[in-house]
Amino acid sequence: MTSVIGHLNALCFEQRYRNWHSCRPGELFDAPVIESVDPDKATIAENIKQQARYAKALFIWTDCDREGEHIGAEVRQQAIKGNSRLEVRRARFSNTERAHVFQAALNPIHLDDRKVNAVAARIELDLRLGASFTRLQTLNLQTMGGPLQELMISYGSCQFPTLGFVVDRYLRVRNFVPEKFWGIDLTHRRDGINVSFSWGRVHLFDRMAVIIFFERCLTARSAKVSKMNKRPTSKWRPLPLTTVELQKLGSSFLRMDSQKVMKIAEELYTKGWISYPRTETDQFDKGIDLKKLIEKQVQDRNWGPFAHGLMDGNFKQPRTGRNNDQAHPPIHPVNYVAGDALRDEERRVYEFVVRRFLACCAEDARGELTTVEIEYGSETFHTSGLIVLERNYLDVYPYDRWESSQQLPRFTLGEVFEPTEANIVEGKTGPPGYLTEPELISLMDANGIGTDATMAEHIVKIKERRYVETRSRGGGRGGNAVQEFIPTNLGIALIEGYDNMRFETSLGKPFLRKEMELKMKEICAGTKSRNDFVHETLEQYREVFVKTQQQMDVLKAKLSTSLCFSLIRQPGL
């Protein structure tokens, strides 16, 4: 038995294409590439070959996702070099429950070469596209001198759309023009309670129209209760935890960036405290003994009583989400560790994982919602009151809030009363906020930019390249403030420069990369070959590349405008 750490192989261009000035950037679309063992993994590869010499069979237990399949193929390649007569099989498993592992061991399968080819194609495309566009941008823009002279201006098919999301939100904020609006505010005092009613039209941008509606209300003097409804309501417990949700909620509630959250989660996994933290699955396999996992948490002084309640009859099978990567279960605790045995950041991430898991296994929160609708003149107003009756999962999951709202006094259907106060109120529309990391991850996930394992890396990359900077929302300095992304002048100039080239699909938009992801799924399904996928995608990007060469002056013009300022610092806000 032996192990590997990630991919064994690396892909690179032949030696004569590796120097930036040895060929034109466009030649990298077709330049020969060499796949070989990564020098850092040479000893691991040699160990596999040595082990294979004394074996009759190779049984691969790498992750059952696309990347795991490709790593398995790399292991197979090295093992066969050591022993060409090896019989090769792989285990199909999605969790490490004892019974599930035995079942996987008794039913080995062949490696799925379609998944292997999909990943191989993606690796080749990332190399060719990243290298060709990075060299094109850097070599052309460095000639402008100034702050650009020493910069590497990198391109990546995930990196640029990620930057595009940040720039798009920034421009929406910068170009926002507020509009005045008017509405009607209605209050009635009964039994010592001030009840606020919301106008059915919310607000209007026509002041005179609001005045007319308001005068009709005053003329009527009395309001009539036209509808009343009292019904049970629920707040659903969360779904089982995925990597994307861990990164988003970690940024929101733990005040760590996504890269740090994942680094700590991987450390907790390595130490045996939580399950593998890179998963798209939001449903638990029926074979996992969830109560056994809950039982391990009973000893904790904070959430132990809640776990004990679940064991005493309050357990409920978790909700089933829509996603199952067939490789890993949702993130959950596998063993108990006391908080004082962990570093502060480890403790916070572990606590979040545990509380999320326990919340998944609890009842939904339950309450009672009362709504009252009234007719006042020609207008409709409504109010509501929520009473939380059973907190259930909320008792262990403080990251969700659901509180009882205003208590409503007694109203009767059909009753007529004279409202205590009515006023015209004025306001104005406000801009959206700058993009936060949870929002950015949500956009990347929705548009197929990166995987659960690489999203954090793409965000770090645009910060390292100084295309964006982060600051505390609201200008606060506290370590617990939400971080928001502000593009630098360089980041804005790159995205606006490509947008000004008027391509059918801009490099700053997610559509080309999203199409790549869909085609990778076609390879996995057996409806498209690796060669066809690589050829089609290269031709798509080659067309954009040629047009970029022809219109490089457009990009330079945008950057020269930014040279009047510091390219790196944030634009004036």
NORLIN-V423865 format. One record per backbone hydrogen bond with DSSP energy under -0.5 kcal/mol. CO is the residue of the C=O (numbers start at 1). NH is the residue of the N-H. E is the energy in kcal/mol with one decimal. If there is no record, write none. Layout:
CO_NH_E, CO_NH_E
//
This chain:
8_38_-2.8, 10_36_-2.2, 12_34_-3.6, 14_17_-2.3, 15_18_-1.6, 15_19_-0.5, 19_22_-1.9, 24_27_-1.8, 25_28_-1.6, 26_29_-1.4, 27_30_-1.4, 27_31_-1.1, 32_14_-1.9, 34_12_-2.1, 34_36_-0.6, 36_10_-3.0, 38_41_-2.5, 39_42_-1.1, 41_45_-2.5, 42_46_-2.4, 43_47_-2.0, 44_48_-2.0, 45_49_-2.0, 46_50_-2.3, 47_51_-2.6, 48_52_-2.2, 49_53_-1.1, 50_53_-0.5, 51_54_-1.2, 52_55_-1.6, 56_87_-1.7, 58_60_-0.6, 58_89_-2.6, 60_91_-2.8, 65_69_-2.2, 66_70_-2.0, 67_71_-2.5, 68_72_-2.3, 69_73_-1.8, 70_74_-1.9, 71_75_-2.3, 72_76_-2.5, 73_77_-2.3, 74_78_-1.9, 75_79_-2.7, 76_80_-2.5, 77_81_-1.2, 78_82_-1.1, 79_83_-1.8, 83_86_-1.5, 86_88_-0.5, 87_58_-3.3, 89_60_-2.8, 90_109_-2.8, 91_93_-0.7, 94_329_-0.6, 97_101_-2.7, 98_102_-2.3, 99_103_-2.2, 100_104_-2.3, 101_105_-2.3, 102_106_-1.8, 103_107_-0.8, 104_107_-0.6, 109_90_-3.5, 111_113_-1.1, 112_115_-0.6, 112_116_-1.7, 113_117_-2.3, 114_118_-1.9, 115_119_-2.1, 116_120_-2.3, 117_121_-2.4, 118_122_-2.0, 119_123_-2.6, 120_124_-2.1, 121_125_-2.5, 122_126_-2.6, 123_127_-1.9, 124_128_-2.6, 125_129_-2.8, 126_130_-1.8, 127_131_-2.4, 128_132_-2.3, 129_133_-2.2, 130_134_-1.9, 131_135_-2.3, 132_136_-2.2, 133_137_-2.7, 134_138_-2.7, 135_139_-2.5, 136_140_-1.6, 137_141_-2.7, 138_142_-2.3, 141_144_-1.5, 142_145_-1.8, 145_148_-1.5, 146_149_-1.5, 148_151_-1.1, 151_153_-0.6, 152_154_-1.0, 156_160_-2.5, 158_162_-1.8, 159_163_-2.1, 160_164_-2.7, 161_165_-2.0, 162_166_-1.3, 163_167_-2.5, 164_168_-2.7, 165_169_-1.9, 166_170_-2.2, 167_171_-2.7, 168_172_-1.9, 169_173_-2.1, 170_174_-2.9, 171_175_-2.6, 173_176_-0.9, 176_178_-0.5, 179_429_-2.4, 181_427_-2.5, 182_204_-2.7, 183_425_-2.5, 184_186_-0.5, 185_423_-2.4, 186_197_-2.9, 187_420_-0.6, 187_421_-2.4, 188_190_-0.5, 188_195_-3.1, 190_193_-2.0, 193_190_-2.5, 193_195_-0.7, 194_196_-0.6, 195_188_-2.3, 197_186_-1.1, 198_382_-2.1, 199_202_-1.4, 201_203_-2.2, 204_182_-3.0, 205_207_-0.6, 206_210_-1.7, 207_211_-2.1, 208_212_-2.0, 209_213_-2.3, 210_214_-2.6, 211_215_-2.5, 212_216_-1.8, 213_217_-1.7, 214_218_-2.3, 215_219_-2.3, 216_220_-1.8, 217_221_-1.4, 220_222_-3.1, 222_377_-0.7, 223_417_-2.6, 224_226_-0.8, 224_375_-2.7, 225_414_-2.3, 227_373_-2.6, 229_371_-2.9, 231_369_-3.0, 233_367_-2.8, 234_236_-0.5, 235_365_-2.0, 241_331_-2.7, 242_246_-2.3, 243_247_-2.5, 244_248_-2.5, 245_249_-3.0, 246_250_-2.1, 247_251_-1.8, 248_252_-1.7, 249_253_-3.2, 249_254_-0.7, 250_254_-1.2, 250_255_-0.6, 250_256_-1.2, 257_261_-2.4, 258_262_-2.2, 259_263_-2.2, 260_264_-2.6, 261_265_-2.5, 262_266_-2.4, 263_267_-1.6, 264_268_-2.4, 265_269_-2.1, 266_270_-2.5, 267_271_-1.9, 268_273_-2.7, 268_274_-0.8, 269_272_-1.3, 273_334_-2.3, 273_335_-1.6, 277_279_-0.7, 279_243_-2.6, 282_240_-0.5, 282_321_-1.8, 285_288_-1.8, 288_290_-1.5, 289_293_-1.1, 290_294_-2.3, 291_295_-2.4, 292_296_-1.0, 294_297_-1.9, 295_298_-1.1, 297_300_-1.6, 300_304_-1.0, 303_307_-2.3, 304_308_-2.6, 305_309_-1.9, 306_310_-1.8, 307_311_-1.9, 308_312_-1.4, 309_314_-1.9, 310_313_-1.2, 310_315_-1.4, 319_321_-0.6, 323_282_-2.1, 331_241_-0.6, 332_275_-2.6, 338_341_-1.8, 339_342_-1.7, 343_347_-3.2, 344_348_-2.0, 345_349_-2.0, 346_350_-2.9, 347_351_-2.7, 348_352_-2.0, 349_353_-2.3, 350_354_-2.6, 351_355_-2.9, 352_356_-2.5, 353_357_-2.1, 354_358_-2.8, 355_359_-2.3, 356_360_-2.0, 357_361_-1.1, 359_362_-1.5, 361_316_-2.3, 363_393_-1.7, 365_235_-2.0, 366_389_-1.8, 366_390_-2.5, 367_233_-2.5, 368_370_-0.5, 368_387_-2.3, 369_231_-2.4, 370_385_-2.4, 371_229_-2.3, 372_383_-2.2, 373_226_-1.9, 373_227_-1.8, 374_376_-0.5, 374_381_-2.4, 375_224_-2.3, 376_379_-2.0, 379_376_-3.0, 380_200_-2.9, 381_374_-2.9, 382_198_-3.3, 383_372_-2.6, 385_370_-2.7, 386_405_-1.4, 387_368_-2.5, 387_389_-0.6, 390_366_-2.7, 391_394_-2.4, 392_395_-2.1, 393_396_-1.6, 393_397_-1.1, 396_398_-0.5, 397_400_-1.3, 412_415_-2.2, 415_225_-2.5, 417_223_-3.6, 417_419_-0.7, 421_187_-2.9, 423_185_-3.3, 423_425_-0.5, 425_183_-2.4, 427_181_-2.8, 435_485_-3.4, 436_440_-2.5, 437_441_-2.8, 438_442_-1.9, 439_443_-2.1, 440_444_-2.5, 441_445_-2.7, 442_446_-2.5, 443_447_-1.5, 444_449_-2.8, 445_448_-1.0, 448_450_-0.9, 451_454_-1.0, 451_455_-2.0, 454_458_-2.0, 455_459_-2.0, 456_460_-2.3, 457_461_-2.2, 458_462_-1.8, 459_463_-1.1, 460_464_-2.8, 461_465_-2.5, 462_467_-2.2, 462_468_-1.4, 463_466_-1.2, 467_488_-2.3, 469_486_-3.0, 471_484_-2.8, 472_475_-2.2, 473_476_-0.9, 478_481_-1.7, 482_473_-3.7, 483_437_-0.9, 484_471_-1.8, 486_469_-2.6, 487_571_-0.8, 488_492_-2.5, 489_493_-2.5, 490_494_-2.3, 491_495_-1.9, 492_496_-2.9, 493_497_-2.3, 494_498_-2.0, 495_499_-2.3, 496_500_-2.2, 497_501_-0.5, 498_501_-0.9, 498_503_-0.6, 499_502_-1.6, 506_509_-1.6, 510_514_-2.4, 511_515_-2.1, 512_516_-1.8, 513_517_-2.0, 514_518_-1.8, 515_519_-2.1, 516_520_-2.0, 517_521_-1.6, 518_522_-1.3, 519_523_-1.8, 520_524_-2.0, 521_525_-1.7, 522_526_-0.6, 522_527_-2.3, 522_528_-0.9, 523_526_-1.2, 529_533_-2.2, 530_534_-2.6, 531_535_-2.6, 532_536_-2.8, 533_537_-2.3, 534_538_-2.6, 535_539_-2.2, 536_540_-1.9, 537_541_-2.4, 538_542_-2.7, 539_543_-1.8, 540_544_-1.3, 541_545_-2.8, 542_546_-2.8, 543_547_-2.0, 544_548_-2.2, 545_549_-2.3, 546_550_-2.1, 547_551_-1.8, 549_552_-1.1, 551_554_-1.6, 551_555_-1.0, 552_556_-2.5, 553_557_-2.4, 554_558_-1.7, 555_559_-2.2, 556_560_-2.8, 557_561_-1.5, 558_562_-1.3, 559_563_-1.3, 561_564_-1.1, 562_565_-1.9, 567_490_-2.7, 569_489_-1.7
//
